[in-house]
Amino acid sequence: PFFFFFFFFFFFFFFFFFFFFFFFFFFFFFFFFFFFFFFFFFFFFFFFFLGGENPLLGFWFWKKKPPQKTPRGPKKKSPKRGEGKKKKNPPPPKKKKGGKNLAKPKNPWVGEKKGGGG
């Protein structure tokens, strides 16, 4: 009797679980396929009309990003306090024309124009 009860319990257990599993899986797959086909046809016709009777072109248009603004480069920072505008190409420093070297004696044989002679 115990063995029979054990077998009956297992049979009832498996029957109950298999019944409910098949029941729920049936509904799960039914709704899954229903929504799958619904969305498939919806997107197909959406791309069909978007691409002018060409769903691939419609998909391409739908996937395309809007054009971005052309980048203008980084913003130039304003000079901080105490820093003036620095010249990009400053002129070279002027050479000072020094006075005549008095230690060098004048040559008396150069012409009168140059002021030769004592």
C-alpha positions as CSV (number, residue, x, y, z in Angstrom):
1,P,0.0,0.0,0.0
2,F,2.8,2.4,0.8
3,F,4.5,1.7,-2.5
4,F,1.2,2.2,-4.3
5,F,0.6,5.5,-2.5
6,F,4.1,6.6,-3.4
7,F,3.6,5.8,-7.1
8,F,0.2,7.5,-7.1
9,F,1.7,10.6,-5.5
10,F,4.5,10.8,-8.0
11,F,2.0,10.2,-10.9
12,F,-0.3,13.0,-9.6
13,F,2.7,15.2,-9.0
14,F,4.1,14.8,-12.6
15,F,0.7,15.0,-14.2
16,F,-0.1,18.2,-12.3
17,F,3.3,19.8,-13.2
18,F,3.3,18.7,-16.8
19,F,-0.2,19.9,-17.3
20,F,0.5,23.4,-15.9
21,F,3.9,23.6,-17.7
22,F,2.3,22.8,-21.1
23,F,-0.6,25.1,-20.4
24,F,1.6,28.1,-19.5
25,F,4.2,27.4,-22.2
26,F,1.4,27.2,-24.8
27,F,0.2,30.7,-23.8
28,F,3.7,32.0,-23.5
29,F,4.6,30.9,-27.0
30,F,1.3,32.0,-28.4
31,F,1.7,35.5,-27.1
32,F,5.4,35.6,-27.9
33,F,4.8,34.7,-31.5
34,F,1.8,37.0,-31.7
35,F,3.8,40.0,-30.6
36,F,6.8,38.9,-32.7
37,F,4.7,38.8,-35.9
38,F,2.8,42.0,-34.9
39,F,6.0,44.0,-34.4
40,F,7.6,42.4,-37.5
41,F,4.8,43.5,-39.8
42,F,4.5,46.8,-38.0
43,F,8.2,47.7,-38.6
44,F,8.1,46.2,-42.1
45,F,5.2,48.5,-43.2
46,F,6.8,51.4,-41.3
47,F,10.0,51.0,-43.2
48,F,8.1,50.2,-46.4
49,F,6.3,53.6,-46.3
50,L,9.3,55.5,-44.9
51,G,11.6,54.3,-47.7
52,G,9.1,54.9,-50.5
53,E,8.2,51.2,-51.1
54,N,11.7,50.1,-50.2
55,P,12.0,48.7,-46.7
56,L,15.8,48.6,-46.8
57,L,15.9,52.3,-47.7
58,G,13.4,53.0,-45.0
59,F,15.5,51.2,-42.4
60,W,18.5,53.2,-43.6
61,F,16.6,56.5,-43.3
62,W,15.3,55.4,-39.8
63,K,18.8,54.5,-38.7
64,K,20.5,57.6,-40.0
65,K,21.6,60.2,-37.5
66,P,20.8,63.9,-37.9
67,P,23.7,66.0,-39.1
68,Q,25.9,67.4,-36.3
69,K,27.2,70.9,-36.0
70,T,30.6,71.5,-37.5
71,P,33.1,71.7,-34.7
72,R,34.7,75.1,-34.3
73,G,37.7,74.0,-32.2
74,P,38.3,74.6,-28.5
75,K,37.4,77.9,-27.0
76,K,40.2,80.3,-26.4
77,K,40.8,81.1,-22.8
78,S,40.7,84.7,-21.7
79,P,44.0,86.0,-20.3
80,K,44.3,85.7,-16.5
81,R,44.8,88.8,-14.3
82,G,48.3,90.1,-14.5
83,E,48.9,88.5,-17.9
84,G,48.8,90.9,-20.8
85,K,48.6,90.0,-24.5
86,K,51.9,88.4,-25.5
87,K,53.3,89.4,-28.9
88,K,53.5,86.4,-31.2
89,N,56.5,87.6,-33.2
90,P,58.4,90.4,-31.4
91,P,60.9,92.4,-33.5
92,P,64.6,91.6,-32.8
93,P,66.4,94.0,-30.4
94,K,68.0,96.9,-32.0
95,K,71.8,97.1,-31.8
96,K,73.1,100.2,-30.1
97,K,75.6,102.2,-32.0
98,G,78.4,102.7,-29.6
99,G,80.6,105.8,-29.5
100,K,84.0,106.0,-31.2
101,N,86.8,104.1,-29.5
102,L,89.1,106.8,-28.2
103,A,91.9,104.4,-27.4
104,K,92.4,103.6,-31.1
105,P,94.7,106.3,-32.7
106,K,93.5,108.0,-35.9
107,N,95.3,107.1,-39.1
108,P,96.9,110.3,-40.5
109,W,97.2,108.9,-44.1
110,V,93.4,108.6,-44.7
111,G,91.8,111.4,-46.7
112,E,90.7,114.8,-45.4
113,K,87.0,113.7,-45.5
114,K,87.5,111.2,-42.8
115,G,89.2,113.6,-40.5
116,G,92.5,111.9,-40.4
117,G,95.5,113.4,-38.6
118,G,95.8,114.8,-35.2
